[in-house]
Amino acid sequence: MLRIKEIAKSKGYKLSEVADKLNIGRSAFHQMTTGNPTVETLEKIASALNVEVWELFTPTTNKEELTALVDHQGKLYKANTIEDLQKIIDEIRQ
């Protein structure tokens, strides 16, 4: 499910304003975003919303959840909690 409406709202846009940014009518915008939009269409929408294409698909998460990936000197760390992230920071500082 695409998150276009959710992202637009979070950025203070109405869907009609996103359609305007794409220079298309609201009806055409609705048709573009329902069904199976092309990669080109998704790129245009992402650009209009100033997000990456993958963000159109990413589900919202609970604000208490955390996923952090840290790449430090060629070593990749993953943290799922603030405590895990703090441990990684402490290890890197040593």
SULWOVEN-V340728 format. One record per backbone hydrogen bond with DSSP energy under -1.0 kcal/mol. NH is the residue of the N-H (numbers start at 1). CO is the residue of the C=O. E is the energy in kcal/mol with one decimal. If there is no record, write none. Layout:
nh:NH co:CO e:E
nh:NH co:CO e:E
This chain:
nh:3 co:56 e:-2.7
nh:7 co:3 e:-3.0
nh:8 co:4 e:-2.8
nh:9 co:5 e:-2.5
nh:10 co:6 e:-2.2
nh:11 co:7 e:-1.5
nh:12 co:9 e:-1.6
nh:13 co:8 e:-3.2
nh:18 co:14 e:-1.7
nh:19 co:15 e:-2.5
nh:20 co:16 e:-2.0
nh:21 co:17 e:-2.1
nh:22 co:18 e:-1.4
nh:23 co:20 e:-1.4
nh:24 co:19 e:-2.3
nh:29 co:25 e:-2.5
nh:30 co:26 e:-2.6
nh:31 co:27 e:-2.1
nh:32 co:28 e:-2.2
nh:33 co:29 e:-1.9
nh:34 co:30 e:-1.2
nh:42 co:38 e:-2.4
nh:43 co:39 e:-2.6
nh:44 co:40 e:-2.0
nh:45 co:41 e:-2.4
nh:46 co:42 e:-2.7
nh:47 co:43 e:-2.3
nh:48 co:44 e:-2.3
nh:49 co:45 e:-1.9
nh:51 co:46 e:-2.5
nh:55 co:52 e:-1.1
nh:56 co:53 e:-1.8
nh:57 co:54 e:-1.4
nh:58 co:54 e:-1.1
nh:65 co:62 e:-1.9
nh:68 co:79 e:-2.5
nh:70 co:77 e:-2.6
nh:72 co:75 e:-2.7
nh:75 co:72 e:-1.8
nh:77 co:70 e:-3.0
nh:79 co:68 e:-2.6
nh:85 co:81 e:-2.1
nh:86 co:82 e:-2.4
nh:87 co:83 e:-2.1
nh:88 co:84 e:-2.1
nh:89 co:85 e:-2.4
nh:90 co:86 e:-2.7
nh:91 co:87 e:-2.5
nh:92 co:88 e:-2.6
nh:93 co:89 e:-2.2
